[in-house]
Amino acid sequence: MPTLETERLILRSFCAQDVDVMAQLFANPDFMRFSLGVFTERKQTIAFIDKVMGWDGVGIPSQFAVVPRDEDALIGYCGFFYHPEHQIEDIEIGYRLHPDYWNRGLITEAARAVRDHGFRDWKLSRVISLIHPENIPSRRVAEKNGMQVEKEITFRGFPTLVFAITREQWLAKYGAR
Ligand SMILES: CC(C)(COP(=O)(O)OP(=O)(O)OC[C@H]1O[C@@H](n2cnc3c(N)ncnc32)[C@H](O)[C@@H]1OP(=O)(O)O)[C@@H](O)C(=O)NCCC(=O)NCCS
């Protein structure tokens, strides 16, 4: 799993030492907006970190820990998720950020780097983002990531917009990066 660098961020692999910081974030209702709810037990964070470290371990697209270049802090995640149990074949780009850092364009910066990584390094044919219709900031991030709404589905019991960008659209919009 490579480390990705953007203007203001380092996107690195997760490690076991991230459990404490991530447990605090997963317990924060703002960080967990539009989710099934905050994590109330440490073992839920351990399961998340184990899951993404497992993806890194077997060499498939995974999640990145979001770290500002100018700060020794872990402020969220941005990367790939899988939903085969919901009959969704496409790989999702998903993200959450510490609320103190919202609205500075940081997740847009991270999501663009993850999108480019997916198409360039993993040769993905398509990536999607699954977003509640009322989640305006996330919809904006997906739009700024070059995605378009494809359809509305029910996902985990909630109305959900499927934003998507294909490899061909990515090449046409941004050229090979
Ligand atoms: C979604 C999230 C990751 C966005 O992170 P971020 O770094 O603040 O995103 P950005 O700053 O790159 O972009 C946010 C955009 O939403 C816009 N926005 C934010 N709140 C808004 C509001 N109430 N109304 C309209 N636009 C809004 C911002 O202005 C910005 O758009 P702009 O660049 O056109 O001005 C962050 O809000 C978050 O962690 N939310 C909780 C978790 C979540 O919802 N994750 C996504 C699940 S699908």
The ligand as an ORCA input file, in Angstrom:
! r2SCAN-3c Opt
* xyz 0 1
  C     -18.332     14.862      4.264
  C     -17.015     15.376      4.862
  C     -15.969     14.269      4.858
  C     -16.534     16.539      3.982
  O     -15.222     16.906      4.396
  P     -14.631     18.356      4.119
  O     -13.146     18.284      4.151
  O     -15.311     19.342      4.981
  O     -15.102     18.591      2.593
  P     -14.654     19.762      1.631
  O     -14.250     20.960      2.432
  O     -13.663     19.182      0.688
  O     -16.006     20.043      0.838
  C     -17.222     20.289      1.519
  C     -18.162     21.044      0.595
  O     -19.466     21.055      1.145
  C     -19.927     22.396      1.257
  N     -20.827     22.484      2.397
  C     -20.582     22.147      3.674
  N     -21.670     22.367      4.428
  C     -22.641     22.842      3.584
  C     -23.982     23.226      3.757
  N     -24.577     23.176      4.942
  N     -24.666     23.641      2.677
  C     -24.088     23.704      1.457
  N     -22.794     23.330      1.235
  C     -22.097     22.907      2.296
  C     -18.663     23.193      1.436
  O     -18.879     24.557      1.167
  C     -17.765     22.507      0.420
  O     -18.115     22.829     -0.909
  P     -17.376     23.992     -1.760
  O     -15.942     23.605     -1.881
  O     -18.097     23.987     -3.051
  O     -17.513     25.269     -0.986
  C     -17.226     15.886      6.294
  O     -18.250     16.827      6.295
  C     -17.560     14.752      7.265
  O     -16.677     14.083      7.797
  N     -18.887     14.561      7.518
  C     -19.348     13.511      8.412
  C     -19.096     12.134      7.832
  C     -19.748     11.953      6.475
  O     -20.820     12.455      6.203
  N     -19.038     11.224      5.611
  C     -19.522     10.929      4.283
  C     -20.504      9.809      4.331
  S     -21.167      9.504      2.685
*
